[in-house]
Amino acid sequence: MTPQDVRSPETLVWAVRLLFAEFGGLAVLTAYLIVLDLTAEAGSIAVAVSLTVLAALGAGAVFLIARGLARRSARARGPAIVVQLFVIATGGFLLQTGPSWAGLALMVCGVGVAVLCLLPATTAALGLD
């Protein structure tokens, strides 16, 4: 094999980069929710902690998926696309309820990553052709 054969295609590289960016966003959201949990009223603490735990689990899942794709694991492509469907749905919700700029950004990112995961170069790099 030549070094060119070992390199990942740009489509896969950008899909991984965007997934790690999504992980970063979820990690920041989790940190923000922890701050809100610490200042929450006693009556709403159970719901607040549950939401924080779900955000943390989501961040962990996206991290593992991004790492799997970075290692060219073919099994990570399906979950990556499913996560993008959730990102697109979240973006659609934000378009309706606001802030619409965040909803649009999430929808563009979700569609972008899903398309990058499905392009022929990525499919070949993952050994799915």
MMTF fields as JSON, N, C-alpha, C and O atoms, coordinates in Angstrom:
{
  "mmtfVersion": "1.0.0",
  "mmtfProducer": "UNKNOWN",
  "numBonds": 515,
  "numAtoms": 516,
  "numGroups": 129,
  "numChains": 1,
  "numModels": 1,
  "chainsPerModel": [1],
  "groupsPerChain": [129],
  "chainIdList": ["A"],
  "bondAtomList": [4, 2, 8, 6, 12, 10, 16, 14, 20, 18, 24, 22, 28, 26, 32, 30, 36, 34, 40, 38, 44, 42, 48, 46, 52, 50, 56, 54, 60, 58, 64, 62, 68, 66, 72, 70, 76, 74, 80, 78, 84, 82, 88, 86, 92, 90, 96, 94, 100, 98, 104, 102, 108, 106, 112, 110, 116, 114, 120, 118, 124, 122, 128, 126, 132, 130, 136, 134, 140, 138, 144, 142, 148, 146, 152, 150, 156, 154, 160, 158, 164, 162, 168, 166, 172, 170, 176, 174, 180, 178, 184, 182, 188, 186, 192, 190, 196, 194, 200, 198, 204, 202, 208, 206, 212, 210, 216, 214, 220, 218, 224, 222, 228, 226, 232, 230, 236, 234, 240, 238, 244, 242, 248, 246, 252, 250, 256, 254, 260, 258, 264, 262, 268, 266, 272, 270, 276, 274, 280, 278, 284, 282, 288, 286, 292, 290, 296, 294, 300, 298, 304, 302, 308, 306, 312, 310, 316, 314, 320, 318, 324, 322, 328, 326, 332, 330, 336, 334, 340, 338, 344, 342, 348, 346, 352, 350, 356, 354, 360, 358, 364, 362, 368, 366, 372, 370, 376, 374, 380, 378, 384, 382, 388, 386, 392, 390, 396, 394, 400, 398, 404, 402, 408, 406, 412, 410, 416, 414, 420, 418, 424, 422, 428, 426, 432, 430, 436, 434, 440, 438, 444, 442, 448, 446, 452, 450, 456, 454, 460, 458, 464, 462, 468, 466, 472, 470, 476, 474, 480, 478, 484, 482, 488, 486, 492, 490, 496, 494, 500, 498, 504, 502, 508, 506, 512, 510],
  "bondOrderList": [1, 1, 1, 1, 1, 1, 1, 1, 1, 1, 1, 1, 1, 1, 1, 1, 1, 1, 1, 1, 1, 1, 1, 1, 1, 1, 1, 1, 1, 1, 1, 1, 1, 1, 1, 1, 1, 1, 1, 1, 1, 1, 1, 1, 1, 1, 1, 1, 1, 1, 1, 1, 1, 1, 1, 1, 1, 1, 1, 1, 1, 1, 1, 1, 1, 1, 1, 1, 1, 1, 1, 1, 1, 1, 1, 1, 1, 1, 1, 1, 1, 1, 1, 1, 1, 1, 1, 1, 1, 1, 1, 1, 1, 1, 1, 1, 1, 1, 1, 1, 1, 1, 1, 1, 1, 1, 1, 1, 1, 1, 1, 1, 1, 1, 1, 1, 1, 1, 1, 1, 1, 1, 1, 1, 1, 1, 1, 1],
  "groupList": [{"groupName": "MET", "atomNameList": ["N", "CA", "C", "O"], "elementList": ["N", "C", "C", "O"], "formalChargeList": [0, 0, 0, 0], "bondAtomList": [1, 0, 2, 1, 3, 2], "bondOrderList": [1, 1, 2], "singleLetterCode": "M", "chemCompType": "L-PEPTIDE LINKING"}, {"groupName": "THR", "atomNameList": ["N", "CA", "C", "O"], "elementList": ["N", "C", "C", "O"], "formalChargeList": [0, 0, 0, 0], "bondAtomList": [1, 0, 2, 1, 3, 2], "bondOrderList": [1, 1, 2], "singleLetterCode": "T", "chemCompType": "L-PEPTIDE LINKING"}, {"groupName": "PRO", "atomNameList": ["N", "CA", "C", "O"], "elementList": ["N", "C", "C", "O"], "formalChargeList": [0, 0, 0, 0], "bondAtomList": [1, 0, 2, 1, 3, 2], "bondOrderList": [1, 1, 2], "singleLetterCode": "P", "chemCompType": "L-PEPTIDE LINKING"}, {"groupName": "GLN", "atomNameList": ["N", "CA", "C", "O"], "elementList": ["N", "C", "C", "O"], "formalChargeList": [0, 0, 0, 0], "bondAtomList": [1, 0, 2, 1, 3, 2], "bondOrderList": [1, 1, 2], "singleLetterCode": "Q", "chemCompType": "L-PEPTIDE LINKING"}, {"groupName": "ASP", "atomNameList": ["N", "CA", "C", "O"], "elementList": ["N", "C", "C", "O"], "formalChargeList": [0, 0, 0, 0], "bondAtomList": [1, 0, 2, 1, 3, 2], "bondOrderList": [1, 1, 2], "singleLetterCode": "D", "chemCompType": "L-PEPTIDE LINKING"}, {"groupName": "VAL", "atomNameList": ["N", "CA", "C", "O"], "elementList": ["N", "C", "C", "O"], "formalChargeList": [0, 0, 0, 0], "bondAtomList": [1, 0, 2, 1, 3, 2], "bondOrderList": [1, 1, 2], "singleLetterCode": "V", "chemCompType": "L-PEPTIDE LINKING"}, {"groupName": "ARG", "atomNameList": ["N", "CA", "C", "O"], "elementList": ["N", "C", "C", "O"], "formalChargeList": [0, 0, 0, 0], "bondAtomList": [1, 0, 2, 1, 3, 2], "bondOrderList": [1, 1, 2], "singleLetterCode": "R", "chemCompType": "L-PEPTIDE LINKING"}, {"groupName": "SER", "atomNameList": ["N", "CA", "C", "O"], "elementList": ["N", "C", "C", "O"], "formalChargeList": [0, 0, 0, 0], "bondAtomList": [1, 0, 2, 1, 3, 2], "bondOrderList": [1, 1, 2], "singleLetterCode": "S", "chemCompType": "L-PEPTIDE LINKING"}, {"groupName": "GLU", "atomNameList": ["N", "CA", "C", "O"], "elementList": ["N", "C", "C", "O"], "formalChargeList": [0, 0, 0, 0], "bondAtomList": [1, 0, 2, 1, 3, 2], "bondOrderList": [1, 1, 2], "singleLetterCode": "E", "chemCompType": "L-PEPTIDE LINKING"}, {"groupName": "LEU", "atomNameList": ["N", "CA", "C", "O"], "elementList": ["N", "C", "C", "O"], "formalChargeList": [0, 0, 0, 0], "bondAtomList": [1, 0, 2, 1, 3, 2], "bondOrderList": [1, 1, 2], "singleLetterCode": "L", "chemCompType": "L-PEPTIDE LINKING"}, {"groupName": "TRP", "atomNameList": ["N", "CA", "C", "O"], "elementList": ["N", "C", "C", "O"], "formalChargeList": [0, 0, 0, 0], "bondAtomList": [1, 0, 2, 1, 3, 2], "bondOrderList": [1, 1, 2], "singleLetterCode": "W", "chemCompType": "L-PEPTIDE LINKING"}, {"groupName": "ALA", "atomNameList": ["N", "CA", "C", "O"], "elementList": ["N", "C", "C", "O"], "formalChargeList": [0, 0, 0, 0], "bondAtomList": [1, 0, 2, 1, 3, 2], "bondOrderList": [1, 1, 2], "singleLetterCode": "A", "chemCompType": "L-PEPTIDE LINKING"}, {"groupName": "PHE", "atomNameList": ["N", "CA", "C", "O"], "elementList": ["N", "C", "C", "O"], "formalChargeList": [0, 0, 0, 0], "bondAtomList": [1, 0, 2, 1, 3, 2], "bondOrderList": [1, 1, 2], "singleLetterCode": "F", "chemCompType": "L-PEPTIDE LINKING"}, {"groupName": "GLY", "atomNameList": ["N", "CA", "C", "O"], "elementList": ["N", "C", "C", "O"], "formalChargeList": [0, 0, 0, 0], "bondAtomList": [1, 0, 2, 1, 3, 2], "bondOrderList": [1, 1, 2], "singleLetterCode": "G", "chemCompType": "PEPTIDE LINKING"}, {"groupName": "TYR", "atomNameList": ["N", "CA", "C", "O"], "elementList": ["N", "C", "C", "O"], "formalChargeList": [0, 0, 0, 0], "bondAtomList": [1, 0, 2, 1, 3, 2], "bondOrderList": [1, 1, 2], "singleLetterCode": "Y", "chemCompType": "L-PEPTIDE LINKING"}, {"groupName": "ILE", "atomNameList": ["N", "CA", "C", "O"], "elementList": ["N", "C", "C", "O"], "formalChargeList": [0, 0, 0, 0], "bondAtomList": [1, 0, 2, 1, 3, 2], "bondOrderList": [1, 1, 2], "singleLetterCode": "I", "chemCompType": "L-PEPTIDE LINKING"}, {"groupName": "CYS", "atomNameList": ["N", "CA", "C", "O"], "elementList": ["N", "C", "C", "O"], "formalChargeList": [0, 0, 0, 0], "bondAtomList": [1, 0, 2, 1, 3, 2], "bondOrderList": [1, 1, 2], "singleLetterCode": "C", "chemCompType": "L-PEPTIDE LINKING"}],
  "groupTypeList": [0, 1, 2, 3, 4, 5, 6, 7, 2, 8, 1, 9, 5, 10, 11, 5, 6, 9, 9, 12, 11, 8, 12, 13, 13, 9, 11, 5, 9, 1, 11, 14, 9, 15, 5, 9, 4, 9, 1, 11, 8, 11, 13, 7, 15, 11, 5, 11, 5, 7, 9, 1, 5, 9, 11, 11, 9, 13, 11, 13, 11, 5, 12, 9, 15, 11, 6, 13, 9, 11, 6, 6, 7, 11, 6, 11, 6, 13, 2, 11, 15, 5, 5, 3, 9, 12, 5, 15, 11, 1, 13, 13, 12, 9, 9, 3, 1, 13, 2, 7, 10, 11, 13, 9, 11, 9, 0, 5, 16, 13, 5, 13, 5, 11, 5, 9, 16, 9, 9, 2, 11, 1, 1, 11, 11, 9, 13, 9, 4],
  "groupIdList": [1, 2, 3, 4, 5, 6, 7, 8, 9, 10, 11, 12, 13, 14, 15, 16, 17, 18, 19, 20, 21, 22, 23, 24, 25, 26, 27, 28, 29, 30, 31, 32, 33, 34, 35, 36, 37, 38, 39, 40, 41, 42, 43, 44, 45, 46, 47, 48, 49, 50, 51, 52, 53, 54, 55, 56, 57, 58, 59, 60, 61, 62, 63, 64, 65, 66, 67, 68, 69, 70, 71, 72, 73, 74, 75, 76, 77, 78, 79, 80, 81, 82, 83, 84, 85, 86, 87, 88, 89, 90, 91, 92, 93, 94, 95, 96, 97, 98, 99, 100, 101, 102, 103, 104, 105, 106, 107, 108, 109, 110, 111, 112, 113, 114, 115, 116, 117, 118, 119, 120, 121, 122, 123, 124, 125, 126, 127, 128, 129],
  "secStructList": [7, 7, 2, 2, 2, 2, 1, 7, 7, 2, 2, 2, 2, 2, 2, 2, 2, 2, 2, 2, 2, 2, 2, 2, 2, 2, 2, 2, 2, 2, 2, 2, 2, 2, 2, 2, 2, 2, 6, 7, 7, 4, 4, 4, 2, 2, 2, 2, 2, 2, 2, 2, 2, 2, 2, 2, 2, 2, 2, 2, 2, 2, 2, 2, 2, 2, 2, 2, 2, 2, 6, 6, 7, 4, 4, 4, 2, 2, 2, 2, 2, 2, 2, 2, 2, 2, 2, 2, 2, 2, 2, 2, 2, 2, 2, 2, 2, 1, 7, 2, 2, 2, 2, 2, 2, 2, 2, 2, 2, 2, 2, 2, 2, 2, 2, 2, 2, 2, 1, 2, 2, 2, 2, 2, 2, 6, 6, 7, 7],
  "xCoordList": [0.835, 0.0, 0.878, 1.916, 0.448, 1.157, 0.552, -0.567, 1.268, 0.705, -0.618, -1.467, -0.807, -2.064, -3.23, -4.341, -2.982, -4.035, -4.425, -5.553, -3.5, -3.723, -4.522, -5.264, -4.38, -5.056, -6.564, -7.059, -7.269, -8.723, -9.144, -8.483, -10.233, -10.709, -11.228, -11.632, -11.207, -11.651, -13.096, -13.453, -13.924, -15.323, -15.416, -16.199, -14.622, -14.621, -13.986, -14.479, -12.91, -12.24, -13.195, -13.26, -13.941, -14.864, -16.066, -16.575, -16.517, -17.609, -17.166, -17.919, -15.951, -15.416, -15.241, -15.593, -14.705, -14.523, -15.86, -15.96, -16.876, -18.187, -18.815, -19.489, -18.6, -19.102, -18.41, -19.057, -17.103, -16.407, -16.881, -16.922, -17.239, -17.809, -19.155, -19.459, -19.963, -21.238, -21.003, -21.723, -20.003, -19.65, -19.276, -19.708, -18.48, -18.082, -19.289, -19.369, -20.216, -21.43, -22.239, -22.748, -22.357, -23.084, -22.35, -22.984, -21.028, -20.258, -20.46, -20.607, -20.468, -20.716, -22.135, -22.355, -23.098, -24.475, -24.575, -25.274, -23.887, -23.901, -23.318, -23.875, -22.215, -21.616, -22.577, -22.711, -23.241, -24.218, -25.379, -25.843, -25.845, -26.937, -26.519, -27.333, -25.262, -24.772, -24.835, -25.241, -24.434, -24.521, -25.973, -26.265, -26.88, -28.298, -28.813, -29.64, -28.326, -28.735, -28.334, -29.083, -27.165, -26.672, -27.459, -27.446, -28.139, -28.922, -30.425, -31.206, -30.845, -32.268, -32.996, -32.395, -34.295, -35.128, -35.311, -35.221, -35.562, -35.648, -36.753, -36.613, -37.832, -38.949, -38.664, -39.315, -37.715, -37.455, -36.113, -35.67, -35.462, -34.111, -34.087, -33.13, -35.1, -35.103, -35.151, -34.419, -36.0, -36.096, -34.814, -34.335, -34.262, -33.033, -31.863, -31.108, -31.723, -30.623, -30.833, -29.87, -32.068, -32.351, -31.96, -31.363, -32.292, -31.927, -30.415, -29.88, -29.737, -28.279, -27.649, -26.704, -28.169, -27.641, -27.864, -26.975, -29.025, -29.289, -28.349, -27.869, -28.089, -27.155, -25.748, -25.045, -25.346, -24.026, -23.933, -22.919, -24.989, -25.002, -24.948, -24.26, -25.676, -25.638, -24.248, -23.777, -23.587, -22.228, -21.288, -20.459, -21.427, -20.588, -20.833, -19.89, -22.093, -22.424, -21.853, -21.285, -22.002, -21.476, -19.957, -19.379, -19.295, -17.845, -17.429, -16.506, -18.109, -17.758, -18.0, -17.222, -19.065, -19.354, -18.289, -17.811, -17.916, -16.88, -15.555, -14.846, -15.224, -13.978, -14.021, -13.023, -15.167, -15.306, -15.133, -14.453, -15.748, -15.578, -14.132, -13.599, -13.5, -12.1, -11.207, -10.186, -11.585, -10.821, -11.3, -10.898, -12.155, -12.699, -13.519, -13.454, -14.271, -15.155, -16.445, -17.169, -16.716, -17.924, -19.179, -20.226, -19.082, -20.24, -20.623, -21.709, -19.78, -20.086, -20.9, -21.473, -20.963, -21.663, -23.161, -23.743, -23.793, -25.231, -25.617, -26.501, -24.962, -25.274, -24.987, -25.689, -23.962, -23.665, -24.828, -25.191, -25.4, -26.531, -27.771, -28.52, -27.985, -29.132, -28.991, -29.968, -27.799, -27.576, -27.902, -28.468, -27.545, -27.823, -29.318, -29.78, -30.073, -31.531, -32.077, -32.993, -31.515, -31.912, -31.494, -32.233, -30.317, -29.842, -30.763, -31.103, -31.165, -32.069, -33.421, -33.993, -33.932, -35.206, -35.113, -36.038, -34.012, -33.815, -33.755, -34.314, -33.079, -33.028, -34.401, -34.714, -35.223, -36.591, -37.407, -38.197, -37.219, -37.913, -37.479, -38.306, -36.172, -35.675, -36.132, -36.338, -36.292, -36.818, -38.23, -38.606, -38.996, -40.37, -40.458, -41.314, -39.571, -39.681, -38.627, -38.792, -37.548, -36.473, -35.368, -35.636, -34.172, -33.713, -33.575, -32.988, -34.123, -34.169, -32.776, -32.55, -31.847, -30.49, -29.828, -29.105, -30.072, -29.493, -30.147, -29.479, -31.451, -32.146, -31.635, -31.418, -31.446, -30.923, -29.507, -29.176, -28.68, -27.306, -27.289, -26.507, -28.146, -28.205, -28.679, -28.146, -29.673, -30.185, -29.131, -28.976, -28.417, -27.361, -26.249, -25.752, -25.859, -24.812, -25.268, -24.506, -26.494, -27.006, -27.067, -26.645, -27.592, -27.66, -26.246, -25.963, -25.359, -23.983, -23.257, -22.627, -23.339, -22.647, -23.257, -22.535, -24.579, -25.227, -24.8, -24.506, -24.768, -24.347, -22.884, -22.527, -22.036, -20.615, -20.422, -19.54, -21.249, -21.148, -21.611, -21.208, -22.461, -23.016, -22.299, -22.582, -21.39, -20.688, -19.818, -19.331, -19.623, -18.867, -17.456, -16.998, -16.766, -15.4, -15.402, -14.531, -16.365, -16.472, -16.859, -16.308, -17.805, -18.244, -17.081, -16.932, -16.256, -15.099, -14.074, -13.491, -13.851, -12.869, -13.284, -12.437, -14.589, -15.094, -15.21, -15.582, -14.894, -14.956, -16.349, -16.605, -17.267, -18.662, -19.05, -20.23, -18.111, -18.465, -18.656, -18.955],
  "yCoordList": [-1.179, 0.0, 1.24, 1.288, 2.225, 3.504, 4.405, 4.158, 5.445, 6.358, 6.974, 7.289, 7.149, 7.717, 6.787, 7.249, 5.47, 4.502, 4.516, 4.167, 4.917, 4.901, 6.131, 6.065, 7.238, 8.472, 8.336, 7.686, 8.952, 8.978, 10.02, 11.049, 9.776, 10.782, 12.013, 11.925, 13.136, 14.387, 14.31, 14.947, 13.541, 13.425, 12.807, 13.26, 11.78, 11.144, 12.052, 12.141, 12.722, 13.631, 14.726, 15.037, 15.319, 16.393, 15.876, 16.574, 14.688, 14.108, 13.929, 14.234, 13.437, 13.243, 14.592, 14.731, 15.58, 16.908, 17.491, 18.033, 17.38, 17.923, 17.152, 17.742, 15.845, 15.067, 15.481, 15.583, 15.719, 16.194, 17.589, 17.912, 18.424, 19.739, 19.581, 20.313, 18.631, 18.359, 17.875, 18.269, 17.027, 16.582, 17.784, 17.881, 18.69, 19.878, 20.716, 21.206, 20.873, 21.621, 20.955, 21.63, 19.636, 18.918, 18.98, 19.035, 18.971, 19.079, 20.451, 20.553, 21.5, 22.846, 22.945, 23.532, 22.373, 22.364, 21.643, 22.104, 20.521, 19.772, 20.606, 20.629, 21.282, 22.142, 23.26, 23.574, 23.857, 24.905, 24.363, 25.025, 23.176, 22.568, 22.242, 22.326, 21.873, 21.621, 22.901, 22.881, 24.016, 25.305, 25.616, 26.063, 25.378, 25.613, 24.681, 25.082, 23.443, 22.494, 22.988, 22.837, 23.569, 24.039, 25.233, 25.518, 25.923, 27.095, 26.853, 27.789, 25.626, 25.318, 25.293, 25.086, 25.509, 25.407, 23.931, 23.055, 23.681, 22.295, 21.501, 20.291, 22.143, 21.44, 20.933, 19.996, 21.526, 21.138, 20.452, 20.27, 20.07, 19.52, 18.146, 17.841, 17.314, 15.968, 16.053, 15.34, 16.911, 17.08, 17.697, 17.309, 18.651, 19.321, 18.341, 18.338, 17.524, 16.542, 15.507, 15.098, 15.082, 14.115, 14.667, 13.959, 15.917, 16.548, 16.648, 16.438, 16.964, 17.058, 15.701, 15.605, 14.657, 13.304, 12.897, 12.308, 13.197, 12.865, 13.613, 13.046, 14.877, 15.646, 15.053, 14.961, 14.655, 14.047, 12.71, 12.415, 11.904, 10.629, 10.86, 10.139, 11.866, 12.203, 12.625, 12.223, 13.439, 13.868, 12.661, 12.556, 11.767, 10.565, 9.698, 9.172, 9.546, 8.731, 9.352, 8.647, 10.66, 11.327, 11.217, 11.034, 11.328, 11.17, 9.78, 9.642, 8.751, 7.381, 7.135, 6.437, 7.701, 7.555, 8.259, 7.71, 9.472, 10.209, 9.464, 9.387, 8.92, 8.163, 6.905, 6.538, 6.251, 5.065, 5.379, 4.648, 6.465, 6.864, 7.261, 6.96, 7.93, 8.319, 7.091, 7.14, 6.012, 4.757, 3.881, 2.724, 4.443, 3.772, 2.531, 1.528, 2.595, 1.496, 1.62, 2.608, 0.621, 0.639, 0.623, 1.123, 0.056, -0.023, 1.332, 1.461, 2.332, 3.661, 4.515, 5.524, 4.133, 4.971, 5.031, 6.114, 3.918, 3.899, 4.77, 5.617, 4.573, 5.442, 6.925, 7.797, 7.206, 8.604, 9.22, 10.373, 8.466, 8.977, 9.129, 10.095, 8.188, 8.293, 9.537, 10.254, 9.792, 10.995, 12.246, 13.205, 12.234, 13.399, 13.593, 14.726, 12.512, 12.642, 13.347, 14.163, 13.034, 13.734, 15.2, 16.075, 15.464, 16.851, 17.637, 18.785, 17.031, 17.7, 17.956, 19.035, 16.983, 17.164, 18.269, 19.069, 18.313, 19.377, 20.732, 21.711, 20.786, 22.031, 22.471, 23.662, 21.525, 21.86, 22.402, 23.33, 21.825, 22.329, 23.757, 24.615, 24.004, 25.357, 26.356, 27.529, 25.922, 26.829, 27.298, 28.434, 26.429, 26.779, 27.58, 28.454, 27.283, 27.901, 28.967, 29.784, 28.97, 29.94, 29.385, 28.49, 29.849, 30.789, 30.111, 29.036, 30.759, 30.144, 29.992, 29.064, 30.888, 30.764, 29.477, 28.829, 29.102, 27.868, 26.653, 25.659, 26.738, 25.645, 25.428, 24.295, 26.526, 26.416, 25.846, 25.002, 26.301, 25.796, 24.302, 23.555, 23.866, 22.436, 21.615, 20.538, 22.116, 21.37, 21.256, 20.194, 22.332, 22.303, 21.346, 20.57, 21.401, 20.504, 19.05, 18.185, 18.775, 17.403, 16.834, 15.701, 17.619, 17.147, 16.982, 16.019, 17.926, 17.862, 16.606, 15.927, 16.297, 15.106, 13.836, 12.909, 13.792, 12.605, 12.385, 11.259, 13.453, 13.339, 12.919, 12.06, 13.514, 13.138, 11.659, 11.0, 11.147, 9.73, 8.801, 7.639, 9.308, 8.474, 8.604, 7.84, 9.543, 9.728, 8.515, 7.835, 8.246, 7.056, 6.972, 5.88, 8.097, 8.057, 7.588, 6.817, 8.045, 7.615, 6.147, 5.388, 5.76, 4.369, 3.443, 2.394, 3.822, 3.013, 2.967, 1.918, 4.115, 4.161, 3.291, 2.761, 3.151, 2.311, 0.846, 0.0, 0.547, -0.828, -1.328, -2.529, -0.417, -0.791, -0.827, -0.988, -0.686, -0.65, -2.012, -2.132],
  "zCoordList": [0.0, 0.0, 0.0, 0.66, -0.742, -0.746, 0.319, 0.768, 0.732, 1.73, 1.274, 2.109, -0.026, -0.523, -0.214, 0.047, -0.243, 0.049, 1.531, 1.88, 2.396, 3.824, 4.265, 5.246, 3.56, 3.935, 3.787, 2.866, 4.696, 4.607, 3.587, 3.453, 2.862, 1.908, 2.66, 3.819, 1.986, 2.602, 3.084, 4.075, 2.395, 2.826, 4.215, 5.05, 4.46, 5.774, 6.813, 7.938, 6.457, 7.38, 7.833, 9.022, 6.892, 7.251, 8.033, 8.911, 7.736, 8.523, 9.971, 10.896, 10.165, 11.516, 12.215, 13.386, 11.51, 12.105, 12.561, 13.661, 11.722, 12.079, 13.236, 14.081, 13.277, 14.415, 15.707, 16.75, 15.651, 16.844, 17.228, 18.415, 16.256, 16.562, 17.255, 18.197, 16.794, 17.457, 18.882, 19.8, 19.069, 20.416, 21.284, 22.432, 20.738, 21.496, 21.899, 23.025, 20.977, 21.285, 22.392, 23.287, 22.33, 23.379, 24.72, 25.773, 24.681, 25.922, 26.562, 27.779, 25.749, 26.272, 26.818, 27.877, 26.098, 26.583, 27.921, 28.823, 28.055, 29.313, 30.448, 31.545, 30.201, 31.226, 31.626, 32.809, 30.644, 30.921, 31.747, 32.676, 31.417, 32.174, 33.607, 34.526, 33.797, 35.161, 35.978, 37.14, 35.373, 36.062, 36.416, 37.525, 35.469, 35.752, 36.849, 37.668, 36.866, 37.902, 39.294, 40.26, 39.377, 40.668, 41.192, 42.39, 40.298, 40.708, 40.611, 40.781, 40.342, 40.161, 41.5, 42.555, 41.428, 42.629, 42.984, 42.123, 44.234, 44.715, 44.022, 43.844, 43.633, 43.013, 41.613, 41.152, 40.937, 39.55, 39.361, 38.227, 40.442, 40.335, 39.661, 38.948, 39.861, 39.263, 37.739, 37.052, 37.22, 35.769, 35.228, 34.162, 35.955, 35.51, 35.432, 34.46, 36.449, 36.461, 35.354, 34.705, 35.134, 34.07, 32.707, 31.896, 32.454, 31.186, 31.034, 29.945, 32.111, 32.08, 31.791, 31.008, 32.419, 32.186, 30.731, 30.115, 30.178, 28.774, 27.831, 26.849, 28.126, 27.292, 27.378, 26.371, 28.576, 28.743, 28.009, 27.376, 28.094, 27.367, 25.855, 25.132, 25.39, 23.966, 23.529, 22.465, 24.35, 24.025, 23.957, 23.053, 24.91, 24.903, 23.684, 23.093, 23.304, 22.129, 20.856, 20.022, 20.705, 19.509, 19.475, 18.404, 20.639, 20.688, 20.222, 19.42, 20.721, 20.33, 18.842, 18.192, 18.308, 16.883, 16.053, 15.06, 16.454, 15.723, 15.767, 14.764, 16.923, 17.037, 16.181, 15.561, 16.147, 15.311, 13.832, 13.112, 13.381, 11.977, 11.699, 10.631, 12.648, 12.456, 12.309, 11.623, 12.941, 12.839, 11.685, 11.56, 10.853, 9.668, 10.011, 9.301, 11.069, 11.43, 10.623, 10.737, 9.82, 8.996, 9.867, 9.454, 11.059, 11.952, 12.535, 13.101, 12.417, 12.972, 12.002, 12.412, 10.726, 9.755, 10.006, 9.949, 10.277, 10.541, 11.735, 11.616, 12.893, 14.025, 13.752, 14.263, 12.952, 12.616, 11.848, 12.081, 10.95, 10.167, 11.05, 10.909, 11.948, 12.864, 13.746, 13.966, 14.242, 15.05, 14.23, 14.755, 12.949, 12.111, 11.904, 11.767, 11.878, 11.791, 13.032, 12.934, 14.189, 15.411, 15.366, 15.818, 14.823, 14.704, 13.776, 14.066, 12.67, 11.73, 12.4, 12.243, 13.139, 13.828, 14.877, 15.024, 15.596, 16.58, 15.894, 16.388, 14.758, 13.991, 13.527, 13.553, 13.103, 12.689, 13.844, 13.671, 15.024, 16.21, 16.523, 16.833, 16.438, 16.715, 15.657, 15.971, 14.429, 13.401, 13.763, 13.472, 14.391, 14.752, 16.045, 16.181, 16.998, 18.313, 18.581, 19.487, 17.808, 17.967, 18.834, 19.636, 18.726, 17.704, 16.343, 16.218, 15.344, 14.024, 13.4, 12.623, 13.729, 13.171, 13.655, 12.898, 14.915, 15.442, 14.789, 14.503, 14.556, 13.888, 12.483, 12.053, 11.769, 10.407, 10.41, 9.578, 11.333, 11.424, 11.731, 11.143, 12.645, 12.97, 11.783, 11.517, 11.074, 9.922, 8.82, 8.217, 8.56, 7.533, 7.957, 7.141, 9.22, 9.715, 9.642, 9.211, 10.055, 10.033, 8.631, 8.396, 7.694, 6.302, 5.747, 5.034, 6.076, 5.577, 6.024, 5.212, 7.3, 7.812, 7.229, 6.861, 7.144, 6.574, 5.127, 4.726, 4.35, 2.947, 2.873, 2.066, 3.705, 3.7, 4.036, 3.486, 4.937, 5.309, 4.196, 4.148, 3.296, 2.235, 0.896, -0.027, 0.774, -0.5, -0.828, 0.076, -2.11, -2.517, -1.935, -1.597, -1.812, -1.274, 0.179, 0.583, 0.957, 2.351, 2.428, 3.225, 1.598, 1.564, 1.243, 1.869, 0.273, -0.085, 1.036, 1.307, 1.696, 2.778, 3.96, 4.679, 4.154, 5.245, 4.838, 5.651, 3.58, 3.091, 2.838, 2.926, 2.523, 2.312, 0.835, 0.522, -0.062, -1.49, -2.083, -3.271]
}
